[in-house]
Amino acid sequence: MTTITDPSYVDPALINPRAVRLVEAFKDALIRLRDEEGLPYDDLNAAADVLQKIQAVTGAPLALMAMPLYSELFQDGRDGYTPSDDVDSPTYIPGSPRIGNPGTLPMRPDEPGTPLIASGRVLDGHGRPLAGARMEIYHAANNGNYSGQYDDGVPTHNLRGHLFTDADGRYAFTTVTPIAYTDRQVAAIDGIAEVASALGRSLYRPAHSSPAWSAPNLRFE
């Protein structure tokens, strides 16, 4: 006798109750946006379309495209001292070379940009200096590109390095001054500038360096 299994049957052992709860909670949030904020289905499609266009031109995972919309919700500490281990920077590359303290970030002999010396102290949440804290330092070059992200002939760890704070929590390093930048591929997408403006945002990220650290509860002075 041949037993025919209903193709719509789902084995109860495979059901993840937490996944079910999270999806239902997400749907509830959408219902509130629909009823309280007038969210139409067309707006959801339009948002998904923008994210898909960005993903298509960058090749980055779609989840990464949406990260700026939600990553700040998952920051630990909430006192400004500790970023979450759950939110990784998409521009971070492991294995950066160690530099001295004071030191100089690796750069090309003809690295464009204005020289910059950055210095300060790393303190814990009580204002006490932290010795031996590992600082990962990296930033975009003068053209707005991070090394190791594009096949552009730039060394993988250009303008990337790490150092350890001294006995008083101090650090100092030389680099070139970061500039405001945007992803030129994304900026070229039809309508993307209008979308950013409608949200009160710019396609350009302010000039910044990206420090990360391996000791908990830190702040910079």
C-alpha positions, 0 to 999 in steps of 0.5 A: 500500500502506498502512502501519499503525504500531503505536501503542505504537511509540516512536521511539528518537530521542525517548528521553531516557536521563537521564530513564529513569535518573532514573525508574528510580532513583526506583523503586529508592528506592520499592522500598527504602522498601517493603522496608526501611521497610514502605511500603504502596501505600495510604500513597503514595495517602494522601500524593498525596491530601493534596497534591492537596487542598492544590493544590485549595484554593490553586490552586498547582502540585502540584509546589509543594505537595511542595516542603517535602518535598524542597527542602532536599536541593538546597541548595548550599554545605552550609556554611550560606552559600549557598542554591541558585539552583535552589530559588526561594521561592514567595512571592518577587515580582520588581521590588521597590522599592529602599529606602535603607540605612537604609530602610523597607519599603513599607507601608500608612499603617495597617499593623498590627503592632509596629514593628521595626528590623532591622540587621546585616552581610553577610559572605563565607565568610571573615568579610569584609564585602561592600559593595554586596550586594543584599538582597531583603527581604519577609515576611508581613503581620500576617494571615499573607498575603504581598502579591501572592499574593492578590487582597485589595487589598493593594499588590503590593510591600507589605512588600517591598523591596531595599537595598544594603549599605554599605562595611562590609557593614552594612544596616538597615531598618524594618518591622513584626514578622513573626508566625507564620502558616499558610495558612488554606485549607490549615489548613481541610482535613480531617485536615491538622493530624493529618498535620502532627502525625504528621510532627512538624510544625506548620501554622504557620511560625515568624515570619521575614523572607525575605532573598535576595541577589545576591552569592555565599558570604554569611552574615549577622552 
